[in-house]
């Protein structure tokens, strides 16, 4: 950022109430790219770590336990 732009930004920010300064900060943070996670390439080393039988058990548990409404919970 150029020093001139930075100075103008600071001057304008100083004129705002603290709550609006916080809003500006939140807005700027929202413009920034999200922090990166782990790349898929780095996860390849875990490929095959779970047995096919375990994968099938997990898939069955998800299928049986998800997307069902338990009326007694409401």
PQR file of N, CA, C, O and H, with PARSE charges and radii, in Angstrom:
ATOM      1  N   UNK A   1       0.851  -1.167   0.000 -0.4000 1.5000
ATOM      2  CA  UNK A   1       0.000   0.000   0.000 -0.0000 2.0000
ATOM      3  C   UNK A   1       0.898   1.231   0.000  0.5500 1.7000
ATOM      4  O   UNK A   1       1.898   1.296   0.715 -0.5500 1.4000
ATOM      5  N   UNK A   2       0.525   2.176  -0.797 -0.4000 1.5000
ATOM      6  CA  UNK A   2       1.336   3.392  -0.866 -0.0000 2.0000
ATOM      7  C   UNK A   2       1.195   4.179   0.439  0.5500 1.7000
ATOM      8  O   UNK A   2       0.136   4.156   1.067 -0.5500 1.4000
ATOM      9  H   UNK A   2      -0.287   2.124  -1.378  0.4000 1.0000
ATOM     10  N   UNK A   3       2.243   4.865   0.839 -0.4000 1.5000
ATOM     11  CA  UNK A   3       2.181   5.662   2.072 -0.0000 2.0000
ATOM     12  C   UNK A   3       1.064   6.709   2.042  0.5500 1.7000
ATOM     13  O   UNK A   3       0.426   6.971   3.061 -0.5500 1.4000
ATOM     14  H   UNK A   3       3.103   4.883   0.329  0.4000 1.0000
ATOM     15  N   UNK A   4       0.833   7.303   0.872 -0.4000 1.5000
ATOM     16  CA  UNK A   4      -0.224   8.313   0.748 -0.0000 2.0000
ATOM     17  C   UNK A   4      -1.602   7.698   0.993  0.5500 1.7000
ATOM     18  O   UNK A   4      -2.423   8.265   1.714 -0.5500 1.4000
ATOM     19  H   UNK A   4       1.352   7.090   0.044  0.4000 1.0000
ATOM     20  N   UNK A   5      -1.845   6.552   0.395 -0.4000 1.5000
ATOM     21  CA  UNK A   5      -3.119   5.860   0.579 -0.0000 2.0000
ATOM     22  C   UNK A   5      -3.285   5.432   2.032  0.5500 1.7000
ATOM     23  O   UNK A   5      -4.360   5.579   2.612 -0.5500 1.4000
ATOM     24  H   UNK A   5      -1.178   6.092  -0.191  0.4000 1.0000
ATOM     25  N   UNK A   6      -2.226   4.908   2.607 -0.4000 1.5000
ATOM     26  CA  UNK A   6      -2.273   4.469   3.998 -0.0000 2.0000
ATOM     27  C   UNK A   6      -2.595   5.649   4.928  0.5500 1.7000
ATOM     28  O   UNK A   6      -3.405   5.517   5.846 -0.5500 1.4000
ATOM     29  H   UNK A   6      -1.353   4.788   2.135  0.4000 1.0000
ATOM     30  N   UNK A   7      -1.968   6.780   4.689 -0.4000 1.5000
ATOM     31  CA  UNK A   7      -2.204   7.973   5.515 -0.0000 2.0000
ATOM     32  C   UNK A   7      -3.649   8.445   5.399  0.5500 1.7000
ATOM     33  O   UNK A   7      -4.283   8.775   6.401 -0.5500 1.4000
ATOM     34  H   UNK A   7      -1.310   6.887   3.944  0.4000 1.0000
ATOM     35  N   UNK A   8      -4.169   8.475   4.163 -0.4000 1.5000
ATOM     36  CA  UNK A   8      -5.558   8.903   3.970 -0.0000 2.0000
ATOM     37  C   UNK A   8      -6.523   7.937   4.645  0.5500 1.7000
ATOM     38  O   UNK A   8      -7.499   8.356   5.268 -0.5500 1.4000
ATOM     39  H   UNK A   8      -3.654   8.207   3.349  0.4000 1.0000
ATOM     40  N   UNK A   9      -6.250   6.668   4.519 -0.4000 1.5000
ATOM     41  CA  UNK A   9      -7.096   5.664   5.156 -0.0000 2.0000
ATOM     42  C   UNK A   9      -7.112   5.846   6.674  0.5500 1.7000
ATOM     43  O   UNK A   9      -8.173   5.804   7.296 -0.5500 1.4000
ATOM     44  H   UNK A   9      -5.457   6.328   4.012  0.4000 1.0000
ATOM     45  N   UNK A  10      -5.950   6.045   7.258 -0.4000 1.5000
ATOM     46  CA  UNK A  10      -5.865   6.245   8.703 -0.0000 2.0000
ATOM     47  C   UNK A  10      -6.592   7.517   9.131  0.5500 1.7000
ATOM     48  O   UNK A  10      -7.259   7.527  10.166 -0.5500 1.4000
ATOM     49  H   UNK A  10      -5.088   6.079   6.752  0.4000 1.0000
ATOM     50  N   UNK A  11      -6.473   8.579   8.353 -0.4000 1.5000
ATOM     51  CA  UNK A  11      -7.162   9.830   8.679 -0.0000 2.0000
ATOM     52  C   UNK A  11      -8.678   9.646   8.659  0.5500 1.7000
ATOM     53  O   UNK A  11      -9.383  10.107   9.556 -0.5500 1.4000
ATOM     54  H   UNK A  11      -5.931   8.570   7.512  0.4000 1.0000
ATOM     55  N   UNK A  12      -9.160   8.975   7.635 -0.4000 1.5000
ATOM     56  CA  UNK A  12     -10.604   8.762   7.530 -0.0000 2.0000
ATOM     57  C   UNK A  12     -11.106   7.828   8.629  0.5500 1.7000
ATOM     58  O   UNK A  12     -12.172   8.050   9.202 -0.5500 1.4000
ATOM     59  H   UNK A  12      -8.587   8.601   6.906  0.4000 1.0000
ATOM     60  N   UNK A  13     -10.346   6.801   8.913 -0.4000 1.5000
ATOM     61  CA  UNK A  13     -10.727   5.861   9.978 -0.0000 2.0000
ATOM     62  C   UNK A  13     -10.791   6.566  11.329  0.5500 1.7000
ATOM     63  O   UNK A  13     -11.675   6.280  12.136 -0.5500 1.4000
ATOM     64  H   UNK A  13      -9.480   6.621   8.447  0.4000 1.0000
ATOM     65  N   UNK A  14      -9.865   7.479  11.580 -0.4000 1.5000
ATOM     66  CA  UNK A  14      -9.817   8.188  12.856 -0.0000 2.0000
ATOM     67  C   UNK A  14     -11.066   9.041  13.073  0.5500 1.7000
ATOM     68  O   UNK A  14     -11.415   9.349  14.212 -0.5500 1.4000
ATOM     69  H   UNK A  14      -9.147   7.711  10.924  0.4000 1.0000
ATOM     70  N   UNK A  15     -11.725   9.416  12.009 -0.4000 1.5000
ATOM     71  CA  UNK A  15     -12.935  10.243  12.109 -0.0000 2.0000
ATOM     72  C   UNK A  15     -14.169   9.421  12.465  0.5500 1.7000
ATOM     73  O   UNK A  15     -15.188   9.974  12.877 -0.5500 1.4000
ATOM     74  H   UNK A  15     -11.441   9.165  11.084  0.4000 1.0000
ATOM     75  N   UNK A  16     -14.081   8.121  12.308 -0.4000 1.5000
ATOM     76  CA  UNK A  16     -15.228   7.252  12.588 -0.0000 2.0000
ATOM     77  C   UNK A  16     -15.294   6.891  14.064  0.5500 1.7000
ATOM     78  O   UNK A  16     -14.267   6.829  14.739 -0.5500 1.4000
ATOM     79  H   UNK A  16     -13.254   7.671  11.973  0.4000 1.0000
ATOM     80  N   UNK A  17     -16.511   6.652  14.568 -0.4000 1.5000
ATOM     81  CA  UNK A  17     -16.629   6.115  15.926 -0.0000 2.0000
ATOM     82  C   UNK A  17     -16.009   4.712  15.976  0.5500 1.7000
ATOM     83  O   UNK A  17     -15.889   4.040  14.952 -0.5500 1.4000
ATOM     84  H   UNK A  17     -17.346   6.703  14.019  0.4000 1.0000
ATOM     85  N   UNK A  18     -15.627   4.291  17.159 -0.4000 1.5000
ATOM     86  CA  UNK A  18     -14.939   3.001  17.301 -0.0000 2.0000
ATOM     87  C   UNK A  18     -15.753   1.844  16.731  0.5500 1.7000
ATOM     88  O   UNK A  18     -15.195   0.940  16.110 -0.5500 1.4000
ATOM     89  H   UNK A  18     -15.725   4.837  17.991  0.4000 1.0000
ATOM     90  N   UNK A  19     -17.057   1.866  16.937 -0.4000 1.5000
ATOM     91  CA  UNK A  19     -17.891   0.764  16.436 -0.0000 2.0000
ATOM     92  C   UNK A  19     -17.818   0.676  14.909  0.5500 1.7000
ATOM     93  O   UNK A  19     -17.759  -0.422  14.356 -0.5500 1.4000
ATOM     94  H   UNK A  19     -17.511   2.601  17.441  0.4000 1.0000
ATOM     95  N   UNK A  20     -17.821   1.798  14.242 -0.4000 1.5000
ATOM     96  CA  UNK A  20     -17.712   1.792  12.785 -0.0000 2.0000
ATOM     97  C   UNK A  20     -16.304   1.406  12.345  0.5500 1.7000
ATOM     98  O   UNK A  20     -16.137   0.784  11.296 -0.5500 1.4000
ATOM     99  H   UNK A  20     -17.868   2.690  14.691  0.4000 1.0000
ATOM    100  N   UNK A  21     -15.308   1.758  13.114 -0.4000 1.5000
ATOM    101  CA  UNK A  21     -13.946   1.316  12.811 -0.0000 2.0000
ATOM    102  C   UNK A  21     -13.881  -0.210  12.850  0.5500 1.7000
ATOM    103  O   UNK A  21     -13.231  -0.836  12.013 -0.5500 1.4000
ATOM    104  H   UNK A  21     -15.443   2.263  13.966  0.4000 1.0000
ATOM    105  N   UNK A  22     -14.562  -0.795  13.832 -0.4000 1.5000
ATOM    106  CA  UNK A  22     -14.602  -2.260  13.931 -0.0000 2.0000
ATOM    107  C   UNK A  22     -15.316  -2.860  12.724  0.5500 1.7000
ATOM    108  O   UNK A  22     -14.922  -3.915  12.228 -0.5500 1.4000
ATOM    109  H   UNK A  22     -15.090  -0.286  14.512  0.4000 1.0000
ATOM    110  N   UNK A  23     -16.364  -2.189  12.252 -0.4000 1.5000
ATOM    111  CA  UNK A  23     -17.081  -2.673  11.073 -0.0000 2.0000
ATOM    112  C   UNK A  23     -16.192  -2.621   9.841  0.5500 1.7000
ATOM    113  O   UNK A  23     -16.194  -3.545   9.028 -0.5500 1.4000
ATOM    114  H   UNK A  23     -16.684  -1.332  12.655  0.4000 1.0000
ATOM    115  N   UNK A  24     -15.438  -1.546   9.702 -0.4000 1.5000
ATOM    116  CA  UNK A  24     -14.513  -1.426   8.568 -0.0000 2.0000
ATOM    117  C   UNK A  24     -13.469  -2.530   8.629  0.5500 1.7000
ATOM    118  O   UNK A  24     -13.152  -3.152   7.616 -0.5500 1.4000
ATOM    119  H   UNK A  24     -15.436  -0.795  10.362  0.4000 1.0000
ATOM    120  N   UNK A  25     -12.940  -2.769   9.819 -0.4000 1.5000
ATOM    121  CA  UNK A  25     -11.945  -3.831   9.978 -0.0000 2.0000
ATOM    122  C   UNK A  25     -12.534  -5.188   9.601  0.5500 1.7000
ATOM    123  O   UNK A  25     -11.889  -5.973   8.906 -0.5500 1.4000
ATOM    124  H   UNK A  25     -13.198  -2.264  10.642  0.4000 1.0000
ATOM    125  N   UNK A  26     -13.753  -5.465  10.055 -0.4000 1.5000
ATOM    126  CA  UNK A  26     -14.400  -6.734   9.718 -0.0000 2.0000
ATOM    127  C   UNK A  26     -14.612  -6.843   8.212  0.5500 1.7000
ATOM    128  O   UNK A  26     -14.439  -7.918   7.637 -0.5500 1.4000
ATOM    129  H   UNK A  26     -14.277  -4.827  10.620  0.4000 1.0000
ATOM    130  N   UNK A  27     -14.985  -5.738   7.572 -0.4000 1.5000
ATOM    131  CA  UNK A  27     -15.182  -5.738   6.124 -0.0000 2.0000
ATOM    132  C   UNK A  27     -13.881  -6.047   5.395  0.5500 1.7000
ATOM    133  O   UNK A  27     -13.852  -6.862   4.473 -0.5500 1.4000
ATOM    134  H   UNK A  27     -15.126  -4.866   8.040  0.4000 1.0000
ATOM    135  N   UNK A  28     -12.804  -5.387   5.821 -0.4000 1.5000
ATOM    136  CA  UNK A  28     -11.505  -5.613   5.176 -0.0000 2.0000
ATOM    137  C   UNK A  28     -11.068  -7.060   5.359  0.5500 1.7000
ATOM    138  O   UNK A  28     -10.564  -7.683   4.425 -0.5500 1.4000
ATOM    139  H   UNK A  28     -12.828  -4.725   6.570  0.4000 1.0000
ATOM    140  N   UNK A  29     -11.259  -7.589   6.549 -0.4000 1.5000
ATOM    141  CA  UNK A  29     -10.897  -8.990   6.787 -0.0000 2.0000
ATOM    142  C   UNK A  29     -11.705  -9.915   5.889  0.5500 1.7000
ATOM    143  O   UNK A  29     -11.198 -10.940   5.433 -0.5500 1.4000
ATOM    144  H   UNK A  29     -11.669  -7.082   7.308  0.4000 1.0000
ATOM    145  N   UNK A  30     -12.966  -9.556   5.632 -0.4000 1.5000
ATOM    146  CA  UNK A  30     -13.810 -10.353   4.750 -0.0000 2.0000
ATOM    147  C   UNK A  30     -13.343 -10.337   3.304  0.5500 1.7000
ATOM    148  O   UNK A  30     -13.622 -11.264   2.544 -0.5500 1.4000
ATOM    149  H   UNK A  30     -13.378  -8.723   6.002  0.4000 1.0000
ATOM    150  N   UNK A  31     -12.636  -9.287   2.927 -0.4000 1.5000
ATOM    151  CA  UNK A  31     -12.114  -9.199   1.561 -0.0000 2.0000
ATOM    152  C   UNK A  31     -10.890 -10.079   1.346  0.5500 1.7000
ATOM    153  O   UNK A  31     -10.575 -10.459   0.219 -0.5500 1.4000
ATOM    154  H   UNK A  31     -12.409  -8.533   3.544  0.4000 1.0000
ATOM    155  N   UNK A  32     -10.207 -10.399   2.438 -0.4000 1.5000
ATOM    156  CA  UNK A  32      -8.989 -11.196   2.323 -0.0000 2.0000
ATOM    157  C   UNK A  32      -9.322 -12.647   2.031  0.5500 1.7000
ATOM    158  O   UNK A  32     -10.355 -13.140   2.482 -0.5500 1.4000
ATOM    159  H   UNK A  32     -10.463 -10.090   3.354  0.4000 1.0000
ATOM    160  N   UNK A  33      -8.477 -13.340   1.292 -0.4000 1.5000
ATOM    161  CA  UNK A  33      -8.731 -14.759   1.041 -0.0000 2.0000
ATOM    162  C   UNK A  33      -8.680 -15.536   2.353  0.5500 1.7000
ATOM    163  O   UNK A  33      -7.914 -15.218   3.262 -0.5500 1.4000
ATOM    164  H   UNK A  33      -7.637 -12.939   0.925  0.4000 1.0000
ATOM    165  N   UNK A  34      -9.508 -16.545   2.416 -0.4000 1.5000
ATOM    166  CA  UNK A  34      -9.544 -17.383   3.616 -0.0000 2.0000
ATOM    167  C   UNK A  34      -8.211 -18.088   3.793  0.5500 1.7000
ATOM    168  O   UNK A  34      -7.511 -18.405   2.832 -0.5500 1.4000
ATOM    169  H   UNK A  34     -10.130 -16.803   1.677  0.4000 1.0000
ATOM    170  N   UNK A  35      -7.891 -18.318   5.041 -0.4000 1.5000
ATOM    171  CA  UNK A  35      -6.647 -19.039   5.332 -0.0000 2.0000
ATOM    172  C   UNK A  35      -6.721 -20.416   4.688  0.5500 1.7000
ATOM    173  O   UNK A  35      -7.722 -21.122   4.810 -0.5500 1.4000
ATOM    174  H   UNK A  35      -8.459 -18.060   5.822  0.4000 1.0000
ATOM    175  N   UNK A  36      -5.674 -20.776   4.019 -0.4000 1.5000
ATOM    176  CA  UNK A  36      -5.647 -22.055   3.320 -0.0000 2.0000
ATOM    177  C   UNK A  36      -5.541 -23.225   4.277  0.5500 1.7000
ATOM    178  O   UNK A  36      -4.937 -23.122   5.345 -0.5500 1.4000
ATOM    179  H   UNK A  36      -4.861 -20.202   3.920  0.4000 1.0000
ATOM    180  N   UNK A  37      -6.110 -24.292   3.897 -0.4000 1.5000
ATOM    181  CA  UNK A  37      -6.000 -25.513   4.671 -0.0000 2.0000
ATOM    182  C   UNK A  37      -4.885 -26.370   4.101  0.5500 1.7000
ATOM    183  O   UNK A  37      -3.881 -25.865   3.599 -0.5500 1.4000
ATOM    184  H   UNK A  37      -6.600 -24.376   3.029  0.4000 1.0000
ATOM    185  N   UNK A  38      -5.078 -27.630   4.187 -0.4000 1.5000
ATOM    186  CA  UNK A  38      -4.097 -28.581   3.671 -0.0000 2.0000
ATOM    187  C   UNK A  38      -4.470 -28.909   2.231  0.5500 1.7000
ATOM    188  O   UNK A  38      -5.638 -29.152   1.927 -0.5500 1.4000
ATOM    189  H   UNK A  38      -5.894 -28.040   4.595  0.4000 1.0000
ATOM    190  N   UNK A  39      -3.501 -28.914   1.365 -0.4000 1.5000
ATOM    191  CA  UNK A  39      -3.783 -29.214  -0.036 -0.0000 2.0000
ATOM    192  C   UNK A  39      -4.089 -30.700  -0.201  0.5500 1.7000
ATOM    193  O   UNK A  39      -3.649 -31.539   0.585 -0.5500 1.4000
ATOM    194  H   UNK A  39      -2.552 -28.716   1.611  0.4000 1.0000
ATOM    195  N   UNK A  40      -4.843 -30.991  -1.231 -0.4000 1.5000
ATOM    196  CA  UNK A  40      -5.158 -32.383  -1.520 -0.0000 2.0000
ATOM    197  C   UNK A  40      -3.913 -33.213  -1.757  0.5500 1.7000
ATOM    198  O   UNK A  40      -3.859 -34.390  -1.401 -0.5500 1.4000
ATOM    199  H   UNK A  40      -5.200 -30.310  -1.870  0.4000 1.0000
ATOM    200  N   UNK A  41      -2.924 -32.596  -2.356 -0.4000 1.5000
ATOM    201  CA  UNK A  41      -1.664 -33.296  -2.619 -0.0000 2.0000
ATOM    202  C   UNK A  41      -1.037 -33.789  -1.314  0.5500 1.7000
ATOM    203  O   UNK A  41      -0.493 -34.892  -1.253 -0.5500 1.4000
ATOM    204  H   UNK A  41      -2.968 -31.640  -2.646  0.4000 1.0000
ATOM    205  N   UNK A  42      -1.120 -32.953  -0.267 -0.4000 1.5000
ATOM    206  CA  UNK A  42      -0.553 -33.347   1.020 -0.0000 2.0000
ATOM    207  C   UNK A  42      -1.355 -34.455   1.701  0.5500 1.7000
ATOM    208  O   UNK A  42      -0.836 -35.161   2.565 -0.5500 1.4000
ATOM    209  H   UNK A  42      -1.562 -32.058  -0.317  0.4000 1.0000
ATOM    210  N   UNK A  43      -2.613 -34.604   1.313 -0.4000 1.5000
ATOM    211  CA  UNK A  43      -3.458 -35.630   1.918 -0.0000 2.0000
ATOM    212  C   UNK A  43      -3.344 -36.982   1.225  0.5500 1.7000
ATOM    213  O   UNK A  43      -3.823 -37.988   1.749 -0.5500 1.4000
ATOM    214  H   UNK A  43      -3.035 -34.030   0.611  0.4000 1.0000
ATOM    215  N   UNK A  44      -2.720 -37.016   0.059 -0.4000 1.5000
ATOM    216  CA  UNK A  44      -2.609 -38.267  -0.690 -0.0000 2.0000
ATOM    217  C   UNK A  44      -1.905 -39.365   0.097  0.5500 1.7000
ATOM    218  O   UNK A  44      -2.157 -40.549  -0.125 -0.5500 1.4000
ATOM    219  H   UNK A  44      -2.331 -36.199  -0.367  0.4000 1.0000
ATOM    220  N   UNK A  45      -1.028 -38.979   1.012 -0.4000 1.5000
ATOM    221  CA  UNK A  45      -0.313 -39.991   1.795 -0.0000 2.0000
ATOM    222  C   UNK A  45      -1.264 -40.817   2.662  0.5500 1.7000
ATOM    223  O   UNK A  45      -0.904 -41.905   3.111 -0.5500 1.4000
ATOM    224  H   UNK A  45      -0.823 -38.017   1.192  0.4000 1.0000
ATOM    225  N   UNK A  46      -2.480 -40.307   2.899 -0.4000 1.5000
ATOM    226  CA  UNK A  46      -3.451 -41.035   3.705 -0.0000 2.0000
ATOM    227  C   UNK A  46      -4.362 -41.921   2.857  0.5500 1.7000
ATOM    228  O   UNK A  46      -5.191 -42.660   3.390 -0.5500 1.4000
ATOM    229  H   UNK A  46      -2.773 -39.423   2.534  0.4000 1.0000
ATOM    230  N   UNK A  47      -4.206 -41.844   1.547 -0.4000 1.5000
ATOM    231  CA  UNK A  47      -5.030 -42.639   0.654 -0.0000 2.0000
ATOM    232  C   UNK A  47      -4.850 -44.119   0.964  0.5500 1.7000
ATOM    233  O   UNK A  47      -3.727 -44.620   1.032 -0.5500 1.4000
ATOM    234  H   UNK A  47      -3.533 -41.245   1.114  0.4000 1.0000
ATOM    235  N   UNK A  48      -5.960 -44.806   1.148 -0.4000 1.5000
ATOM    236  CA  UNK A  48      -5.909 -46.232   1.437 -0.0000 2.0000
ATOM    237  C   UNK A  48      -5.682 -46.560   2.900  0.5500 1.7000
ATOM    238  O   UNK A  48      -5.558 -47.733   3.252 -0.5500 1.4000
ATOM    239  H   UNK A  48      -6.872 -44.400   1.093  0.4000 1.0000
ATOM    240  N   UNK A  49      -5.624 -45.558   3.756 -0.4000 1.5000
ATOM    241  CA  UNK A  49      -5.372 -45.802   5.179 -0.0000 2.0000
ATOM    242  C   UNK A  49      -6.566 -46.460   5.859  0.5500 1.7000
ATOM    243  O   UNK A  49      -6.406 -47.143   6.871 -0.5500 1.4000
ATOM    244  H   UNK A  49      -5.724 -44.605   3.469  0.4000 1.0000
ATOM    245  N   UNK A  50      -7.755 -46.260   5.312 -0.4000 1.5000
ATOM    246  CA  UNK A  50      -8.959 -46.875   5.875 -0.0000 2.0000
ATOM    247  C   UNK A  50      -9.327 -48.059   4.998  0.5500 1.7000
ATOM    248  O   UNK A  50      -9.401 -47.945   3.775 -0.5500 1.4000
ATOM    249  H   UNK A  50      -7.884 -45.705   4.490  0.4000 1.0000
ATOM    250  N   UNK A  51      -9.553 -49.182   5.632 -0.4000 1.5000
ATOM    251  CA  UNK A  51      -9.867 -50.389   4.863 -0.0000 2.0000
ATOM    252  C   UNK A  51     -11.211 -50.240   4.161  0.5500 1.7000
ATOM    253  O   UNK A  51     -12.069 -49.469   4.591 -0.5500 1.4000
ATOM    254  H   UNK A  51      -9.492 -49.275   6.625  0.4000 1.0000
ATOM    255  N   UNK A  52     -11.378 -50.987   3.080 -0.4000 1.5000
ATOM    256  CA  UNK A  52     -12.624 -50.934   2.318 -0.0000 2.0000
ATOM    257  C   UNK A  52     -13.801 -51.359   3.187  0.5500 1.7000
ATOM    258  O   UNK A  52     -14.891 -50.799   3.073 -0.5500 1.4000
ATOM    259  H   UNK A  52     -10.680 -51.613   2.731  0.4000 1.0000
ATOM    260  N   UNK A  53     -13.588 -52.345   4.054 -0.4000 1.5000
ATOM    261  CA  UNK A  53     -14.661 -52.797   4.944 -0.0000 2.0000
ATOM    262  C   UNK A  53     -15.093 -51.665   5.880  0.5500 1.7000
ATOM    263  O   UNK A  53     -16.286 -51.469   6.108 -0.5500 1.4000
ATOM    264  H   UNK A  53     -12.702 -52.800   4.147  0.4000 1.0000
ATOM    265  N   UNK A  54     -14.127 -50.927   6.417 -0.4000 1.5000
ATOM    266  CA  UNK A  54     -14.460 -49.811   7.301 -0.0000 2.0000
ATOM    267  C   UNK A  54     -15.170 -48.694   6.544  0.5500 1.7000
ATOM    268  O   UNK A  54     -16.079 -48.056   7.075 -0.5500 1.4000
ATOM    269  H   UNK A  54     -13.158 -51.087   6.231  0.4000 1.0000
ATOM    270  N   UNK A  55     -14.756 -48.463   5.311 -0.4000 1.5000
ATOM    271  CA  UNK A  55     -15.414 -47.449   4.491 -0.0000 2.0000
ATOM    272  C   UNK A  55     -16.874 -47.831   4.273  0.5500 1.7000
ATOM    273  O   UNK A  55     -17.756 -46.976   4.348 -0.5500 1.4000
ATOM    274  H   UNK A  55     -14.018 -48.981   4.879  0.4000 1.0000
ATOM    275  N   UNK A  56     -17.130 -49.090   4.006 -0.4000 1.5000
ATOM    276  CA  UNK A  56     -18.499 -49.547   3.802 -0.0000 2.0000
ATOM    277  C   UNK A  56     -19.320 -49.415   5.078  0.5500 1.7000
ATOM    278  O   UNK A  56     -20.491 -49.040   5.024 -0.5500 1.4000
ATOM    279  H   UNK A  56     -16.413 -49.785   3.945  0.4000 1.0000
ATOM    280  N   UNK A  57     -18.712 -49.721   6.240 -0.4000 1.5000
ATOM    281  CA  UNK A  57     -19.414 -49.561   7.516 -0.0000 2.0000
ATOM    282  C   UNK A  57     -19.761 -48.090   7.771  0.5500 1.7000
ATOM    283  O   UNK A  57     -20.858 -47.772   8.230 -0.5500 1.4000
ATOM    284  H   UNK A  57     -17.761 -50.026   6.284  0.4000 1.0000
ATOM    285  N   UNK A  58     -18.830 -47.215   7.472 -0.4000 1.5000
ATOM    286  CA  UNK A  58     -19.088 -45.783   7.665 -0.0000 2.0000
ATOM    287  C   UNK A  58     -20.189 -45.299   6.730  0.5500 1.7000
ATOM    288  O   UNK A  58     -21.063 -44.535   7.139 -0.5500 1.4000
ATOM    289  H   UNK A  58     -17.939 -47.473   7.099  0.4000 1.0000
ATOM    290  N   UNK A  59     -20.150 -45.738   5.486 -0.4000 1.5000
ATOM    291  CA  UNK A  59     -21.167 -45.337   4.517 -0.0000 2.0000
ATOM    292  C   UNK A  59     -22.541 -45.820   4.961  0.5500 1.7000
ATOM    293  O   UNK A  59     -23.526 -45.092   4.836 -0.5500 1.4000
ATOM    294  H   UNK A  59     -19.440 -46.359   5.153  0.4000 1.0000
ATOM    295  N   UNK A  60     -22.613 -47.033   5.472 -0.4000 1.5000
ATOM    296  CA  UNK A  60     -23.884 -47.586   5.947 -0.0000 2.0000
ATOM    297  C   UNK A  60     -24.392 -46.798   7.148  0.5500 1.7000
ATOM    298  O   UNK A  60     -25.583 -46.496   7.228 -0.5500 1.4000
ATOM    299  H   UNK A  60     -21.813 -47.625   5.573  0.4000 1.0000
ATOM    300  N   UNK A  61     -23.502 -46.461   8.085 -0.4000 1.5000
ATOM    301  CA  UNK A  61     -23.897 -45.698   9.267 -0.0000 2.0000
ATOM    302  C   UNK A  61     -24.409 -44.311   8.873  0.5500 1.7000
ATOM    303  O   UNK A  61     -25.379 -43.815   9.445 -0.5500 1.4000
ATOM    304  H   UNK A  61     -22.535 -46.706   8.019  0.4000 1.0000
ATOM    305  N   UNK A  62     -23.761 -43.701   7.907 -0.4000 1.5000
ATOM    306  CA  UNK A  62     -24.202 -42.384   7.445 -0.0000 2.0000
ATOM    307  C   UNK A  62     -25.566 -42.491   6.783  0.5500 1.7000
ATOM    308  O   UNK A  62     -26.452 -41.674   7.032 -0.5500 1.4000
ATOM    309  H   UNK A  62     -22.973 -44.104   7.442  0.4000 1.0000
ATOM    310  N   UNK A  63     -25.727 -43.491   5.947 -0.4000 1.5000
ATOM    311  CA  UNK A  63     -26.994 -43.673   5.240 -0.0000 2.0000
ATOM    312  C   UNK A  63     -28.133 -43.935   6.215  0.5500 1.7000
ATOM    313  O   UNK A  63     -29.239 -43.427   6.033 -0.5500 1.4000
ATOM    314  H   UNK A  63     -25.007 -44.155   5.744  0.4000 1.0000
ATOM    315  N   UNK A  64     -27.868 -44.723   7.244 -0.4000 1.5000
ATOM    316  CA  UNK A  64     -28.911 -45.075   8.203 -0.0000 2.0000
ATOM    317  C   UNK A  64     -29.179 -43.953   9.210  0.5500 1.7000
ATOM    318  O   UNK A  64     -30.295 -43.822   9.712 -0.5500 1.4000
ATOM    319  H   UNK A  64     -26.969 -45.136   7.392  0.4000 1.0000
ATOM    320  N   UNK A  65     -28.173 -43.160   9.499 -0.4000 1.5000
ATOM    321  CA  UNK A  65     -28.323 -42.181  10.567 -0.0000 2.0000
ATOM    322  C   UNK A  65     -28.560 -40.753  10.138  0.5500 1.7000
ATOM    323  O   UNK A  65     -28.863 -39.899  10.972 -0.5500 1.4000
ATOM    324  H   UNK A  65     -27.266 -43.266   9.091  0.4000 1.0000
ATOM    325  N   UNK A  66     -28.431 -40.478   8.868 -0.4000 1.5000
ATOM    326  CA  UNK A  66     -28.563 -39.094   8.407 -0.0000 2.0000
ATOM    327  C   UNK A  66     -29.858 -38.889   7.646  0.5500 1.7000
ATOM    328  O   UNK A  66     -30.464 -39.827   7.128 -0.5500 1.4000
ATOM    329  H   UNK A  66     -28.185 -41.171   8.190  0.4000 1.0000
ATOM    330  N   UNK A  67     -30.251 -37.643   7.599 -0.4000 1.5000
ATOM    331  CA  UNK A  67     -31.428 -37.218   6.851 -0.0000 2.0000
ATOM    332  C   UNK A  67     -32.698 -37.923   7.297  0.5500 1.7000
ATOM    333  O   UNK A  67     -33.592 -38.198   6.496 -0.5500 1.4000
ATOM    334  H   UNK A  67     -29.758 -36.881   8.019  0.4000 1.0000
ATOM    335  N   UNK A  68     -32.758 -38.203   8.572 -0.4000 1.5000
ATOM    336  CA  UNK A  68     -33.977 -38.784   9.133 -0.0000 2.0000
ATOM    337  C   UNK A  68     -34.465 -37.853  10.237  0.5500 1.7000
ATOM    338  O   UNK A  68     -33.672 -37.310  11.006 -0.5500 1.4000
ATOM    339  H   UNK A  68     -32.032 -37.979   9.222  0.4000 1.0000
ATOM    340  N   UNK A  69     -35.755 -37.681  10.301 -0.4000 1.5000
ATOM    341  CA  UNK A  69     -36.335 -36.809  11.313 -0.0000 2.0000
ATOM    342  C   UNK A  69     -36.864 -37.669  12.447  0.5500 1.7000
ATOM    343  O   UNK A  69     -37.679 -38.568  12.240 -0.5500 1.4000
ATOM    344  H   UNK A  69     -36.400 -38.122   9.677  0.4000 1.0000
ATOM    345  N   UNK A  70     -36.387 -37.376  13.641 -0.4000 1.5000
ATOM    346  CA  UNK A  70     -36.882 -38.045  14.839 -0.0000 2.0000
ATOM    347  C   UNK A  70     -37.897 -37.104  15.470  0.5500 1.7000
ATOM    348  O   UNK A  70     -37.525 -36.111  16.094 -0.5500 1.4000
ATOM    349  H   UNK A  70     -35.725 -36.645  13.808  0.4000 1.0000
ATOM    350  N   UNK A  71     -39.172 -37.414  15.311 -0.4000 1.5000
ATOM    351  CA  UNK A  71     -40.238 -36.534  15.786 -0.0000 2.0000
ATOM    352  C   UNK A  71     -40.167 -36.285  17.290  0.5500 1.7000
ATOM    353  O   UNK A  71     -40.613 -35.240  17.765 -0.5500 1.4000
ATOM    354  H   UNK A  71     -39.475 -38.221  14.804  0.4000 1.0000
ATOM    355  N   UNK A  72     -39.615 -37.229  18.038 -0.4000 1.5000
ATOM    356  CA  UNK A  72     -39.544 -37.065  19.493 -0.0000 2.0000
ATOM    357  C   UNK A  72     -38.487 -36.044  19.913  0.5500 1.7000
ATOM    358  O   UNK A  72     -38.473 -35.612  21.066 -0.5500 1.4000
ATOM    359  H   UNK A  72     -39.253 -38.078  17.653  0.4000 1.0000
ATOM    360  N   UNK A  73     -37.612 -35.658  19.001 -0.4000 1.5000
ATOM    361  CA  UNK A  73     -36.591 -34.671  19.333 -0.0000 2.0000
ATOM    362  C   UNK A  73     -37.115 -33.248  19.238  0.5500 1.7000
ATOM    363  O   UNK A  73     -36.471 -32.324  19.735 -0.5500 1.4000
ATOM    364  H   UNK A  73     -37.623 -36.009  18.064  0.4000 1.0000
ATOM    365  N   UNK A  74     -38.254 -33.052  18.619 -0.4000 1.5000
ATOM    366  CA  UNK A  74     -38.775 -31.697  18.431 -0.0000 2.0000
ATOM    367  C   UNK A  74     -39.717 -31.316  19.504  0.5500 1.7000
ATOM    368  O   UNK A  74     -40.247 -30.205  19.495 -0.5500 1.4000
ATOM    369  H   UNK A  74     -38.777 -33.802  18.215  0.4000 1.0000
TER
END
